[in-house]
Amino acid sequence: MDCLFCRIIAGEIPASKVYEDDRIFAFLDIQPGAPTHILLVPKRHLAGLAEATAPDAELLGALQLKAAELARTLHLEDGYRIVLNVGPDAGQSVFHLHLHLLGGRPMAWPPG
């Protein structure tokens, strides 16, 4: 298996797990862009949003709802950002769909 995130989910590569259920694995980003930086990934490999289809809609929604739940649990009441990079020009470097949950500091706009 060549996918970094699939190997993390399988336990082949260590990660600081924040949450896991039957569909979602969440862990701390090793290069955090904010005091709180969690990656939420589906356990089923999906290269990115561009490859998603209508049957993936429920999973995409579940990832966002779990990010919101984690943000509440982590007391990010003042705000947080959810980022989904799509393709290399957007900064996607691991081609397994993942959301970034960033918080704990003010966020600037525009982000890029």
N, CA, C and O atoms as a DFTB+ gen file, in Angstrom:
448 C
 N C O
     1  1       0.851      -1.168       0.000
     2  2       0.000       0.000       0.000
     3  2       0.902       1.238       0.000
     4  3       1.738       1.411       0.887
     5  1       0.721       2.081      -0.995
     6  2       1.571       3.249      -1.151
     7  2       1.021       4.505      -0.483
     8  3       1.757       5.474      -0.299
     9  1      -0.255       4.504      -0.119
    10  2      -0.878       5.705       0.422
    11  2      -0.481       5.908       1.890
    12  3      -0.705       5.042       2.735
    13  1       0.109       7.063       2.167
    14  2       0.548       7.387       3.525
    15  2      -0.599       7.290       4.522
    16  3      -0.448       6.688       5.585
    17  1      -1.742       7.878       4.186
    18  2      -2.853       7.882       5.140
    19  2      -3.452       6.488       5.310
    20  3      -3.887       6.149       6.410
    21  1      -3.489       5.674       4.262
    22  2      -3.948       4.293       4.407
    23  2      -3.023       3.527       5.351
    24  3      -3.485       2.702       6.139
    25  1      -1.746       3.793       5.275
    26  2      -0.780       3.125       6.159
    27  2      -0.932       3.606       7.601
    28  3      -0.767       2.819       8.534
    29  1      -1.244       4.890       7.793
    30  2      -1.509       5.401       9.147
    31  2      -2.764       4.737       9.705
    32  3      -2.761       4.271      10.845
    33  1      -3.829       4.690       8.919
    34  2      -5.082       4.064       9.354
    35  2      -4.850       2.603       9.717
    36  3      -5.423       2.109      10.688
    37  1      -4.018       1.906       8.951
    38  2      -3.728       0.486       9.193
    39  2      -2.807       0.273      10.390
    40  3      -2.600      -0.866      10.808
    41  1      -2.254       1.342      10.946
    42  2      -1.352       1.221      12.084
    43  2       0.084       0.927      11.708
    44  3       0.901       0.640      12.582
    45  1       0.410       0.992      10.424
    46  2       1.777       0.731       9.970
    47  2       2.698       1.912      10.247
    48  3       3.908       1.741      10.395
    49  1       2.130       3.098      10.315
    50  2       2.878       4.317      10.601
    51  2       2.214       4.955      11.810
    52  3       0.994       5.122      11.825
    53  1       3.005       5.318      12.836
    54  2       2.385       5.893      14.034
    55  2       1.805       7.280      13.779
    56  3       2.313       8.047      12.960
    57  1       0.732       7.579      14.499
    58  2       0.101       8.893      14.441
    59  2      -0.524       9.169      15.801
    60  3      -0.851       8.241      16.541
    61  1      -0.685      10.426      16.122
    62  2      -1.335      10.833      17.369
    63  2      -2.839      10.884      17.108
    64  3      -3.383      11.908      16.694
    65  1      -3.493       9.752      17.361
    66  2      -4.913       9.623      17.070
    67  2      -5.742      10.499      18.000
    68  3      -5.511      10.551      19.208
    69  1      -6.716      11.186      17.403
    70  2      -7.646      12.039      18.129
    71  2      -9.022      11.376      18.190
    72  3      -9.749      11.517      19.174
    73  1      -9.365      10.654      17.125
    74  2     -10.696      10.047      17.025
    75  2     -10.651       8.922      15.998
    76  3      -9.884       8.960      15.036
    77  1     -11.507       7.907      16.233
    78  2     -11.654       6.834      15.251
    79  2     -13.029       6.198      15.416
    80  3     -13.496       5.968      16.532
    81  1     -13.661       5.921      14.287
    82  2     -14.860       5.093      14.275
    83  2     -14.750       4.170      13.070
    84  3     -13.660       3.996      12.524
    85  1     -15.857       3.579      12.648
    86  2     -15.784       2.618      11.555
    87  2     -15.525       3.247      10.194
    88  3     -15.159       2.540       9.255
    89  1     -15.709       4.592      10.061
    90  2     -15.522       5.254       8.769
    91  2     -14.476       6.347       8.762
    92  3     -13.956       6.692       7.701
    93  1     -14.150       6.910       9.939
    94  2     -13.303       8.106      10.018
    95  2     -12.142       7.868      10.970
    96  3     -12.296       7.247      12.022
    97  1     -10.983       8.370      10.583
    98  2      -9.792       8.363      11.439
    99  2      -9.297       9.807      11.493
   100  3      -9.121      10.441      10.452
   101  1      -9.073      10.329      12.697
   102  2      -8.589      11.705      12.862
   103  2      -7.322      11.688      13.699
   104  3      -7.230      10.970      14.695
   105  1      -6.339      12.493      13.282
   106  2      -5.056      12.521      13.980
   107  2      -4.417      13.898      13.847
   108  3      -4.793      14.689      12.982
   109  1      -3.449      14.172      14.715
   110  2      -2.761      15.459      14.694
   111  2      -1.842      15.554      13.488
   112  3      -1.145      14.597      13.148
   113  1      -1.847      16.713      12.845
   114  2      -0.948      16.976      11.723
   115  2       0.470      17.112      12.268
   116  3       0.680      17.770      13.287
   117  1       1.438      16.499      11.603
   118  2       2.825      16.569      12.093
   119  2       3.492      17.902      11.757
   120  3       4.557      18.212      12.291
   121  1       2.875      18.690      10.875
   122  2       3.367      20.033      10.567
   123  2       2.213      21.014      10.776
   124  3       1.652      21.535       9.812
   125  1       1.864      21.262      12.039
   126  2       0.662      22.057      12.294
   127  2       0.754      23.491      11.788
   128  3       1.786      24.152      11.904
   129  1      -0.365      23.949      11.222
   130  2      -0.478      25.324      10.746
   131  2      -1.210      26.210      11.732
   132  3      -1.442      27.388      11.462
   133  1      -1.575      25.648      12.879
   134  2      -2.278      26.374      13.927
   135  2      -2.094      25.580      15.225
   136  3      -1.699      24.415      15.181
   137  1      -2.378      26.199      16.380
   138  2      -2.242      25.458      17.638
   139  2      -3.046      24.151      17.657
   140  3      -2.594      23.153      18.218
   141  1      -4.220      24.157      17.051
   142  2      -4.985      22.928      16.840
   143  2      -4.973      22.656      15.346
   144  3      -5.412      23.491      14.554
   145  1      -4.473      21.491      14.960
   146  2      -4.445      21.105      13.540
   147  2      -4.638      19.602      13.471
   148  3      -3.717      18.822      13.715
   149  1      -5.853      19.219      13.135
   150  2      -6.239      17.809      13.073
   151  2      -6.601      17.466      11.635
   152  3      -7.259      18.248      10.950
   153  1      -6.173      16.305      11.186
   154  2      -6.559      15.785       9.879
   155  2      -7.643      14.740      10.093
   156  3      -7.496      13.843      10.923
   157  1      -8.722      14.859       9.347
   158  2      -9.806      13.883       9.386
   159  2      -9.840      13.194       8.032
   160  3      -9.987      13.850       7.001
   161  1      -9.705      11.872       8.033
   162  2      -9.645      11.117       6.786
   163  2     -10.671       9.992       6.801
   164  3     -10.917       9.385       7.843
   165  1     -11.266       9.717       5.652
   166  2     -12.117       8.530       5.583
   167  2     -11.233       7.283       5.595
   168  3     -10.138       7.286       5.032
   169  1     -11.704       6.239       6.226
   170  2     -10.925       5.002       6.245
   171  2     -10.878       4.356       4.858
   172  3      -9.899       3.699       4.505
   173  1     -11.928       4.544       4.091
   174  2     -11.945       4.040       2.718
   175  2     -11.152       5.007       1.853
   176  3     -11.384       6.215       1.883
   177  1     -10.219       4.467       1.085
   178  2      -9.384       5.336       0.251
   179  2     -10.226       6.024      -0.812
   180  3     -10.980       5.387      -1.547
   181  1     -10.079       7.325      -0.872
   182  2     -10.680       8.174      -1.894
   183  2      -9.619       9.225      -2.170
   184  3      -9.242       9.967      -1.263
   185  1      -9.132       9.305      -3.391
   186  2      -7.975      10.147      -3.697
   187  2      -8.201      11.616      -3.367
   188  3      -7.284      12.290      -2.899
   189  1      -9.398      12.118      -3.602
   190  2      -9.666      13.523      -3.318
   191  2     -11.090      13.869      -3.666
   192  3     -11.842      13.019      -4.144
   193  1     -11.469      15.106      -3.432
   194  2     -12.826      15.548      -3.707
   195  2     -13.154      15.437      -5.191
   196  3     -14.294      15.146      -5.552
   197  1     -12.173      15.664      -6.047
   198  2     -12.411      15.588      -7.493
   199  2     -12.828      14.180      -7.923
   200  3     -13.486      14.017      -8.951
   201  1     -12.451      13.170      -7.149
   202  2     -12.800      11.787      -7.478
   203  2     -14.091      11.336      -6.796
   204  3     -14.587      10.246      -7.081
   205  1     -14.635      12.148      -5.910
   206  2     -15.852      11.784      -5.180
   207  2     -17.052      11.782      -6.118
   208  3     -17.097      12.526      -7.098
   209  1     -18.009      10.943      -5.801
   210  2     -19.245      10.847      -6.569
   211  2     -20.427      10.955      -5.610
   212  3     -20.244      11.020      -4.394
   213  1     -21.625      10.974      -6.155
   214  2     -22.830      11.137      -5.341
   215  2     -22.899      10.158      -4.167
   216  3     -23.301      10.575      -3.081
   217  1     -22.532       8.886      -4.321
   218  2     -22.587       7.985      -3.161
   219  2     -21.633       8.386      -2.017
   220  3     -21.785       7.897      -0.897
   221  1     -20.667       9.254      -2.281
   222  2     -19.732       9.703      -1.247
   223  2     -20.278      10.880      -0.431
   224  3     -19.649      11.296       0.542
   225  1     -21.428      11.415      -0.810
   226  2     -21.964      12.615      -0.155
   227  2     -22.155      12.410       1.344
   228  3     -21.825      13.298       2.130
   229  1     -22.673      11.273       1.750
   230  2     -22.910      11.036       3.173
   231  2     -21.596      11.000       3.946
   232  3     -21.518      11.531       5.054
   233  1     -20.576      10.389       3.382
   234  2     -19.268      10.344       4.035
   235  2     -18.659      11.738       4.140
   236  3     -18.087      12.089       5.172
   237  1     -18.778      12.526       3.089
   238  2     -18.256      13.897       3.119
   239  2     -18.959      14.713       4.194
   240  3     -18.323      15.494       4.901
   241  1     -20.247      14.538       4.317
   242  2     -20.996      15.218       5.376
   243  2     -20.582      14.740       6.747
   244  3     -20.452      15.546       7.668
   245  1     -20.372      13.442       6.903
   246  2     -19.954      12.887       8.193
   247  2     -18.593      13.442       8.617
   248  3     -18.379      13.718       9.797
   249  1     -17.676      13.606       7.664
   250  2     -16.365      14.188       7.987
   251  2     -16.525      15.612       8.518
   252  3     -15.879      15.982       9.499
   253  1     -17.374      16.408       7.883
   254  2     -17.571      17.791       8.326
   255  2     -18.254      17.850       9.688
   256  3     -17.874      18.656      10.538
   257  1     -19.254      17.006       9.898
   258  2     -19.930      16.991      11.198
   259  2     -18.988      16.542      12.312
   260  3     -19.046      17.064      13.425
   261  1     -18.125      15.581      12.017
   262  2     -17.152      15.141      13.024
   263  2     -16.150      16.251      13.310
   264  3     -15.749      16.434      14.460
   265  1     -15.736      16.998      12.285
   266  2     -14.837      18.131      12.507
   267  2     -15.499      19.154      13.432
   268  3     -14.852      19.668      14.344
   269  1     -16.782      19.453      13.207
   270  2     -17.496      20.400      14.064
   271  2     -17.599      19.874      15.490
   272  3     -17.451      20.638      16.444
   273  1     -17.848      18.589      15.642
   274  2     -17.925      17.997      16.983
   275  2     -16.577      18.086      17.700
   276  3     -16.520      18.439      18.878
   277  1     -15.501      17.769      16.993
   278  2     -14.167      17.876      17.590
   279  2     -13.868      19.321      17.980
   280  3     -13.292      19.572      19.039
   281  1     -14.254      20.266      17.134
   282  2     -14.030      21.686      17.440
   283  2     -14.756      22.073      18.731
   284  3     -14.201      22.792      19.562
   285  1     -15.988      21.601      18.900
   286  2     -16.722      21.879      20.153
   287  2     -16.001      21.257      21.338
   288  3     -15.818      21.902      22.371
   289  1     -15.597      20.009      21.187
   290  2     -14.901      19.297      22.265
   291  2     -13.608      20.007      22.657
   292  3     -13.234      20.022      23.829
   293  1     -12.931      20.592      21.678
   294  2     -11.651      21.270      21.916
   295  2     -11.828      22.753      22.263
   296  3     -10.847      23.491      22.356
   297  1     -13.065      23.181      22.452
   298  2     -13.381      24.553      22.885
   299  2     -12.859      25.608      21.907
   300  3     -12.249      26.601      22.304
   301  1     -13.110      25.371      20.647
   302  2     -12.707      26.330      19.618
   303  2     -13.867      27.282      19.307
   304  3     -14.137      27.585      18.144
   305  1     -14.554      27.753      20.365
   306  2     -15.743      28.583      20.214
   307  2     -15.485      29.872      19.454
   308  3     -16.390      30.383      18.793
   309  1     -14.288      30.406      19.529
   310  2     -13.989      31.675      18.868
   311  2     -13.823      31.515      17.360
   312  3     -13.724      32.506      16.637
   313  1     -13.793      30.297      16.894
   314  2     -13.716      30.048      15.466
   315  2     -12.669      29.016      15.098
   316  3     -11.704      28.775      15.824
   317  1     -12.895      28.432      13.967
   318  2     -11.967      27.444      13.409
   319  2     -12.173      27.422      11.911
   320  3     -13.145      27.967      11.389
   321  1     -11.257      26.794      11.245
   322  2     -11.330      26.690       9.790
   323  2     -11.249      25.219       9.410
   324  3     -10.480      24.451       9.989
   325  1     -12.064      24.842       8.418
   326  2     -11.988      23.508       7.829
   327  2     -11.497      23.702       6.403
   328  3     -12.096      24.451       5.631
   329  1     -10.413      23.031       6.057
   330  2      -9.804      23.183       4.740
   331  2      -9.789      21.828       4.045
   332  3      -9.450      20.804       4.639
   333  1     -10.164      21.852       2.781
   334  2     -10.111      20.667       1.939
   335  2      -9.357      21.069       0.678
   336  3      -9.921      21.715      -0.205
   337  1      -8.088      20.692       0.591
   338  2      -7.276      21.010      -0.578
   339  2      -7.563      19.989      -1.677
   340  3      -7.644      18.789      -1.414
   341  1      -7.716      20.476      -2.912
   342  2      -8.036      19.592      -4.034
   343  2      -6.988      19.812      -5.124
   344  3      -7.010      20.825      -5.823
   345  1      -6.086      18.866      -5.259
   346  2      -5.060      18.927      -6.295
   347  2      -3.790      19.611      -5.838
   348  3      -3.783      20.339      -4.846
   349  1      -2.712      19.370      -6.573
   350  2      -1.403      19.896      -6.192
   351  2      -1.342      21.423      -6.148
   352  3      -0.669      21.978      -5.280
   353  1      -2.022      22.110      -7.054
   354  2      -1.975      23.571      -7.047
   355  2      -2.656      24.167      -5.821
   356  3      -2.391      25.313      -5.458
   357  1      -3.531      23.395      -5.180
   358  2      -4.198      23.854      -3.956
   359  2      -3.426      23.442      -2.709
   360  3      -3.807      23.810      -1.598
   361  1      -2.346      22.681      -2.880
   362  2      -1.536      22.270      -1.743
   363  2      -1.772      20.843      -1.290
   364  3      -1.219      20.423      -0.274
   365  1      -2.585      20.081      -2.023
   366  2      -2.780      18.683      -1.635
   367  2      -1.499      17.918      -1.922
   368  3      -1.038      17.863      -3.062
   369  1      -0.927      17.327      -0.874
   370  2       0.317      16.580      -1.050
   371  2       0.132      15.085      -0.792
   372  3       0.956      14.279      -1.225
   373  1      -0.927      14.708      -0.098
   374  2      -1.268      13.303       0.096
   375  2      -2.597      13.079      -0.606
   376  3      -3.591      13.730      -0.286
   377  1      -2.616      12.165      -1.553
   378  2      -3.795      11.973      -2.375
   379  2      -4.703      10.888      -1.803
   380  3      -4.970       9.849      -2.406
   381  1      -5.153      11.213      -0.594
   382  2      -6.208      10.494       0.127
   383  2      -7.027      11.629       0.724
   384  3      -6.515      12.398       1.538
   385  1      -8.286      11.743       0.332
   386  2      -9.119      12.854       0.771
   387  2      -8.964      13.079       2.274
   388  3      -8.976      12.125       3.052
   389  1      -8.820      14.337       2.679
   390  2      -8.711      14.661       4.101
   391  2      -9.114      16.103       4.337
   392  3      -8.888      16.980       3.503
   393  1      -9.717      16.326       5.496
   394  2     -10.060      17.669       5.946
   395  2      -9.031      18.107       6.972
   396  3      -8.573      17.304       7.784
   397  1      -8.674      19.372       6.933
   398  2      -7.840      19.975       7.974
   399  2      -8.772      20.750       8.892
   400  3      -9.548      21.585       8.425
   401  1      -8.705      20.487      10.180
   402  2      -9.404      21.282      11.184
   403  2      -8.348      22.133      11.869
   404  3      -7.476      21.610      12.564
   405  1      -8.425      23.444      11.672
   406  2      -7.434      24.378      12.211
   407  2      -8.118      25.349      13.170
   408  3      -9.190      25.874      12.868
   409  1      -7.505      25.583      14.309
   410  2      -8.067      26.541      15.260
   411  2      -7.060      26.914      16.320
   412  3      -5.911      26.471      16.307
   413  1      -7.521      27.742      17.241
   414  2      -6.665      28.146      18.349
   415  2      -5.922      29.444      18.110
   416  3      -5.110      29.858      18.937
   417  1      -6.192      30.091      16.985
   418  2      -5.598      31.393      16.691
   419  2      -6.486      32.093      15.673
   420  3      -7.257      31.432      14.978
   421  1      -6.394      33.432      15.566
   422  2      -7.153      34.122      14.508
   423  2      -6.655      33.700      13.128
   424  3      -5.458      33.508      12.917
   425  1      -7.574      33.562      12.213
   426  2      -7.252      33.163      10.843
   427  2      -7.339      34.379       9.927
   428  3      -8.276      35.169      10.038
   429  1      -6.386      34.538       9.033
   430  2      -6.378      35.651       8.079
   431  2      -7.199      35.275       6.846
   432  3      -7.460      34.102       6.581
   433  1      -7.596      36.303       6.107
   434  2      -8.298      36.082       4.852
   435  2      -7.780      37.071       3.821
   436  3      -7.621      38.239       4.178
   437  1      -7.511      36.718       2.608
   438  2      -7.726      35.398       2.053
   439  2      -6.655      34.418       2.529
   440  3      -5.550      34.822       2.888
   441  1      -6.989      33.135       2.528
   442  2      -6.063      32.131       3.079
   443  2      -4.869      31.846       2.198
   444  3      -3.819      31.471       2.720
   445  1      -4.971      32.004       0.879
   446  2      -3.889      31.604      -0.003
   447  2      -3.079      32.783      -0.409
   448  3      -2.114      32.640      -1.159
